[in-house]
Amino acid sequence: MTQDAIPPRHPALDEFMSELRALRQSAGQPSFRKMAQKSGAVSHATLHLSVTGYRLQPWETVREFVRACNGDESEWHAKWQRVARQLTADNDPGAGAVTEAEPEATAGERSAEHTADRERSGERKPKWWFIPAAAALVVAGVVGVVALLGGEDNPPEVPTKNAASDTGGEDPMAGPAYPGDKSRFIADVSVPDGTEVKPGSTFDKIWEIQNAGSVEWTHRFLQRDDSIAGKQPCQTPKRIPVENTRPGENVKIKVRVRAPKVAPSGCKVYWKMVDSTGKLMFPSARPIYFEVVVRK
């Protein structure tokens, strides 16, 4: 396609990209490679497309851009949704695949519940999302498929299955279930990702997350989600309780895991925060997870 053949951007998209460039400038104009390293979930080329392409990038890509520049995710998510709706309403080609999905799975990602860049917010592992243990394949710039909470790497971007698209009837473009609610991944307290365990052994995986919003957490759980990477051989409860947590407080969440008896093998199990009825608390956020390698 020649330069003359490229259509002008929709004014709303052009303004959105201009605001993203301003955000990056306010963060000290970090290079896209440094932003990608900080994210751990998307490539520098994909982040670059967020401010130079002719299509609106999926929320999960934009989210990583915002995180890398220390922007307010809730504010930018609302902006992204407004632009997505406007492009769709105007049937503008810049709408592309305006869906939310998970970024390309990488070793270092964590999601809102555990998400990429250990400052993830929402639910993990953006380290969003996350992310999927399966593999996220994408086509640069023109994601005509999906994604997180969400696609994300446009040349590594849309996973074949993602948490944001599998929300049991929830709107994947929705924010938190309760306005002002927010979760931030703090640390893997035990069993870091990639830890080797013995066949049939039992171990306790512990995460630490923060209630980074304004809503008190009561009667909440982490619920195992095998829809993301398929049924995994590690045995765990379906749900694990989250202690009541006030805004600003951190909470440690523990799950007892039994490793598969077959070796070599491994498993990567994802979790999403729900209430007592099973309602997702952060539909568009990437799930938290643990990952182990089983060896004799």
C-alpha positions as CSV (number, residue, x, y, z in Angstrom):
1,M,0.0,0.0,0.0
2,T,1.4,3.4,-0.9
3,Q,1.5,6.3,1.4
4,D,-1.2,8.0,-0.6
5,A,-3.5,5.0,-0.1
6,I,-3.4,5.3,3.6
7,P,-6.6,6.9,4.8
8,P,-6.5,9.8,7.4
9,R,-7.1,8.9,11.0
10,H,-10.4,9.5,12.5
11,P,-10.2,12.8,14.6
12,A,-11.0,10.9,17.8
13,L,-8.2,8.4,17.1
14,D,-5.8,11.1,16.2
15,E,-6.5,13.0,19.4
16,F,-6.2,9.8,21.5
17,M,-2.8,9.1,20.0
18,S,-1.7,12.7,20.6
19,E,-2.7,12.3,24.3
20,L,-0.7,9.1,24.5
21,R,2.3,10.8,23.1
22,A,1.9,13.6,25.7
23,L,1.7,10.9,28.4
24,R,4.9,9.4,27.2
25,Q,6.6,12.8,27.1
26,S,5.5,13.6,30.7
27,A,7.1,10.3,31.7
28,G,10.5,11.5,30.4
29,Q,10.1,10.2,26.8
30,P,11.3,6.7,27.6
31,S,12.3,4.7,24.5
32,F,9.8,2.1,23.3
33,R,12.4,-0.6,24.0
34,K,12.6,0.5,27.6
35,M,8.8,0.6,27.8
36,A,8.6,-2.9,26.4
37,Q,11.2,-4.1,28.9
38,K,9.2,-2.6,31.8
39,S,6.0,-4.2,30.5
40,G,7.4,-7.6,29.9
41,A,4.2,-8.3,28.0
42,V,4.4,-6.6,24.6
43,S,7.0,-5.7,22.0
44,H,8.4,-2.3,21.4
45,A,7.0,-2.4,17.9
46,T,3.5,-2.9,19.2
47,L,3.8,-0.1,21.7
48,H,5.0,2.1,18.9
49,L,1.9,1.3,16.9
50,S,-0.2,2.7,19.7
51,V,0.9,6.2,18.8
52,T,1.7,5.9,15.1
53,G,-0.6,3.3,13.5
54,Y,-3.9,3.9,11.7
55,R,-6.0,1.6,13.9
56,L,-7.0,1.8,17.5
57,Q,-4.9,-0.8,19.3
58,P,-6.6,-3.3,21.7
59,W,-7.0,-2.1,25.3
60,E,-4.4,-4.6,26.6
61,T,-1.8,-3.0,24.3
62,V,-2.7,0.5,25.3
63,R,-2.8,-0.6,29.0
64,E,0.8,-1.7,28.8
65,F,1.7,1.7,27.2
66,V,-0.1,3.5,30.0
67,R,1.6,1.4,32.7
68,A,5.0,1.9,31.2
69,C,4.4,5.7,31.5
70,N,2.9,5.5,35.0
71,G,-0.5,6.7,33.8
72,D,-3.8,6.2,35.5
73,E,-5.3,2.9,34.1
74,S,-8.9,3.7,35.0
75,E,-8.8,7.1,33.3
76,W,-7.2,5.8,30.2
77,H,-9.4,2.8,30.0
78,A,-12.4,5.1,30.0
79,K,-10.8,7.2,27.2
80,W,-10.0,4.0,25.2
81,Q,-13.6,2.9,25.5
82,R,-15.0,6.2,24.3
83,V,-12.8,6.2,21.3
84,A,-13.6,2.6,20.5
85,R,-17.3,3.2,20.7
86,Q,-17.0,6.3,18.5
87,L,-14.9,4.5,15.8
88,T,-17.4,1.6,15.8
89,A,-20.4,4.0,15.6
90,D,-18.8,5.8,12.6
91,N,-17.8,2.5,11.0
92,D,-14.3,3.9,10.8
93,P,-11.6,1.4,9.5
94,G,-9.5,2.7,12.4
95,A,-11.7,0.7,14.7
96,G,-9.9,-2.5,13.6
97,A,-10.5,-5.2,16.2
98,V,-11.5,-3.0,19.1
99,T,-11.7,-5.8,21.6
100,E,-9.9,-6.4,24.8
101,A,-7.6,-9.4,25.1
102,E,-4.5,-10.6,26.7
103,P,-1.0,-9.7,25.6
104,E,1.5,-12.2,24.2
105,A,2.5,-14.6,26.8
106,T,6.0,-13.9,28.1
107,A,8.0,-15.3,31.0
108,G,7.8,-12.1,32.9
109,E,4.2,-11.0,32.6
110,R,1.8,-10.5,35.4
111,S,-1.7,-9.1,35.4
112,A,-3.9,-6.9,37.2
113,E,-4.5,-9.6,39.5
114,H,-0.8,-10.4,38.9
115,T,0.0,-8.6,35.7
116,A,3.1,-7.6,33.7
117,D,5.5,-5.2,35.1
118,R,5.3,-6.0,38.8
119,E,3.1,-2.9,39.3
120,R,0.2,-4.5,37.5
121,S,-3.2,-3.4,38.5
122,G,-6.6,-5.0,37.9
123,E,-5.9,-8.7,38.2
124,R,-2.9,-10.7,37.2
125,K,-0.5,-11.8,35.7
126,P,-1.6,-8.3,32.8
127,K,1.4,-10.0,34.5
128,W,-3.3,-9.3,31.6
129,W,-3.4,-10.8,31.7
130,F,-2.2,-12.2,30.8
131,I,-0.1,-14.2,29.2
132,P,-1.9,-17.4,28.3
133,A,0.1,-20.4,28.8
134,A,-0.9,-21.5,25.4
135,A,0.5,-18.9,23.2
136,A,-0.5,-15.6,21.8
137,L,-0.1,-15.2,18.1
138,V,-0.8,-11.9,16.5
139,V,-0.5,-10.0,13.4
140,A,1.2,-6.6,13.6
141,G,-0.9,-3.5,13.5
142,V,-4.1,-4.9,12.1
143,V,-5.4,-7.3,14.7
144,G,-8.6,-8.5,13.0
145,V,-9.2,-11.1,15.6
146,V,-9.5,-10.2,19.1
147,A,-7.5,-8.8,22.5
148,L,-7.1,-8.2,28.8
149,L,-7.8,-6.8,29.7
150,G,-7.4,-6.1,26.3
151,G,-5.3,-7.7,22.1
152,E,-1.9,-6.7,22.8
153,D,1.1,-7.4,20.8
154,N,0.2,-6.6,17.3
155,P,3.1,-8.4,16.1
156,P,2.6,-10.7,19.1
157,E,-0.7,-9.9,20.2
158,V,-3.9,-11.9,20.1
159,P,-3.9,-15.1,22.1
160,T,-6.1,-17.9,20.8
161,K,-7.8,-17.9,24.2
162,N,-7.8,-15.1,26.7
163,A,-9.3,-14.2,30.0
164,A,-11.0,-11.1,28.9
165,S,-13.0,-13.0,26.3
166,D,-14.1,-15.8,28.6
167,T,-16.0,-14.0,31.2
168,G,-19.1,-16.1,31.4
169,G,-21.4,-13.5,30.0
170,E,-19.5,-10.5,31.5
171,D,-18.8,-7.6,29.1
172,P,-15.0,-8.0,28.4
173,M,-14.8,-4.2,27.8
174,A,-16.3,-3.5,31.3
175,G,-14.2,-2.0,34.0
176,P,-14.3,-3.4,37.6
177,A,-17.6,-4.7,38.9
178,Y,-17.6,-1.9,41.4
179,P,-16.5,1.6,40.4
180,G,-13.3,2.6,42.1
181,D,-12.3,-1.0,42.7
182,K,-8.7,-1.9,41.8
183,S,-6.2,-4.6,42.4
184,R,-2.4,-4.4,42.2
185,F,0.0,-7.3,42.1
186,I,2.8,-7.0,44.7
187,A,4.9,-10.1,44.7
188,D,5.3,-13.9,44.4
189,V,5.8,-14.6,48.1
190,S,6.6,-18.3,47.5
191,V,7.3,-20.6,44.6
192,P,8.4,-18.1,42.0
193,D,7.4,-18.8,38.4
194,G,9.6,-21.5,36.8
195,T,10.3,-23.2,40.2
196,E,11.2,-26.9,39.8
197,V,9.1,-29.3,42.0
198,K,9.2,-33.1,42.4
199,P,6.5,-35.3,40.8
200,G,3.5,-35.7,43.1
201,S,4.8,-33.2,45.6
202,T,2.7,-30.7,47.5
203,F,3.5,-27.1,47.9
204,D,1.9,-23.8,49.0
205,K,1.8,-21.0,46.4
206,I,1.5,-17.6,48.0
207,W,0.8,-14.3,46.2
208,E,0.6,-10.8,47.7
209,I,-1.7,-8.3,46.2
210,Q,-2.9,-4.9,47.2
211,N,-6.4,-3.4,47.3
212,A,-5.4,-0.3,45.3
213,G,-8.9,1.1,44.9
214,S,-11.5,2.6,47.1
215,V,-13.8,-0.5,47.6
216,E,-13.4,-2.8,50.6
217,W,-13.0,-6.4,49.6
218,T,-15.3,-8.7,51.5
219,H,-16.4,-12.3,50.6
220,R,-14.1,-12.6,47.7
221,F,-12.2,-15.5,46.2
222,L,-9.7,-16.4,43.6
223,Q,-11.3,-18.8,41.2
224,R,-9.3,-21.2,39.0
225,D,-9.8,-20.5,35.3
226,D,-8.8,-23.4,33.0
227,S,-10.4,-21.7,30.0
228,I,-7.3,-19.7,29.4
229,A,-4.6,-22.4,29.0
230,G,-6.7,-25.5,29.1
231,K,-7.0,-28.1,31.9
232,Q,-3.7,-28.2,33.8
233,P,-2.4,-31.3,35.6
234,C,-1.7,-29.5,38.9
235,Q,-4.4,-30.3,41.5
236,T,-5.9,-27.3,43.4
237,P,-9.2,-26.2,45.0
238,K,-11.5,-24.6,42.5
239,R,-11.7,-21.5,44.7
240,I,-9.5,-20.0,47.4
241,P,-10.7,-17.3,49.9
242,V,-9.3,-13.8,49.9
243,E,-9.3,-12.3,53.4
244,N,-11.4,-9.1,53.9
245,T,-9.1,-6.3,52.8
246,R,-9.5,-2.5,53.2
247,P,-8.4,0.0,50.5
248,G,-4.7,0.5,50.7
249,E,-4.0,-2.8,52.5
250,N,-2.1,-5.8,51.2
251,V,-3.3,-9.3,51.4
252,K,-1.5,-12.7,51.0
253,I,-3.4,-15.4,49.3
254,K,-2.4,-19.1,49.6
255,V,-3.3,-22.1,47.6
256,R,-2.3,-25.7,48.2
257,V,-1.0,-27.4,45.0
258,R,-0.3,-31.0,44.2
259,A,2.1,-31.4,41.3
260,P,1.4,-34.1,38.6
261,K,3.1,-37.5,39.1
262,V,4.4,-37.5,35.5
263,A,7.8,-36.0,34.8
264,P,9.1,-34.1,33.1
265,S,6.0,-31.9,32.9
266,G,4.7,-28.7,34.2
267,C,1.6,-26.6,34.7
268,K,0.5,-23.0,34.6
269,V,-2.7,-22.3,36.4
270,Y,-4.7,-19.0,36.1
271,W,-7.0,-17.4,38.7
272,K,-9.5,-14.5,38.6
273,M,-11.1,-12.7,41.5
274,V,-14.8,-13.3,42.0
275,D,-17.4,-12.7,44.7
276,S,-19.4,-15.4,46.5
277,T,-21.8,-15.7,43.5
278,G,-18.9,-16.2,41.0
279,K,-19.2,-12.7,39.5
280,L,-15.9,-11.5,38.1
281,M,-14.6,-8.5,39.9
282,F,-12.2,-7.4,37.2
283,P,-13.5,-8.7,33.9
284,S,-10.9,-7.0,31.6
285,A,-7.9,-7.5,33.9
286,R,-5.3,-10.2,33.3
287,P,-5.4,-13.2,35.6
288,I,-2.9,-14.0,38.3
289,Y,-1.2,-17.4,37.9
290,F,1.6,-19.7,39.1
291,E,3.8,-21.8,36.9
292,V,6.0,-24.7,37.9
293,V,8.2,-27.3,36.2
294,V,8.0,-30.9,37.3
295,R,11.3,-32.8,37.3
296,K,12.5,-35.9,39.1
